[in-house]
Amino acid sequence: MAEIKIEKKNSIIPWILLILGIVAAIWYFVLRTDEPKTTPSTAKTELIDVQENNERVVAYVSFINADQDKIGLDHEFTSAALSKLTDAVDAMATQINFDVTADISKAKELADKIERDPMATTHSATISAAATLLSSSLQNMQKANYPSLSIEANAVKTAASGIDSGTLALDQREAIKLFFNSAAELLTKMN
């Protein structure tokens, strides 16, 4: 008997599926456009781009940048800087509707204490206490409204803890200057 040869037809279905898969992959990775979604953390970081230029913040930063070599025996510069920093923190808190009333009240008392008795040898303890209060307020404000400024807020907190309450303020001018500069940098970015 004669053999009949049967040829199998190649199916084109796998080729069609392969081409559809490639087209879908190209569409997914190249041609589709994503609309950015606003999340709560994105909305909070947008505050950084808004320049409010709070007058008390600007006054503090200008004062600090003017001349820091004025830290002297009478602590006039330090007292004024603490007062201006307290006002600036209060102004920023008011601007972003954040309550730091208790810390501000205590910090003002400490700044006034330096001014009342300029020749006291306990100024470093007073400066350290005020710095700790103000850095905590700034860090709390940063966590609540400026999450992208955590490095700057931590720098302020670290600088505040670097002021030794047992060492004369005149012997740690650089630590005090570092605190004031760190606070100025953070407030500038918040403002």
Secondary structure, DSSP 8 states (H G I E B T S, - for coil): -----------SHHHHHHHHHHHHHHIIIII--------HHHHHHGGGG-----HHHHHHHHHHHH-GGG--TT-HHHHHHHHHHHHHHHHHHHHTT---HHHHHHHHHHHHHHHH-TT-TTHHHHHHHHHHHHHHHHHHHHHHH-GGGHHHHHHHHHHHHTS-TTS-GGGGHHHHHHHHHHHHHHHHHH-
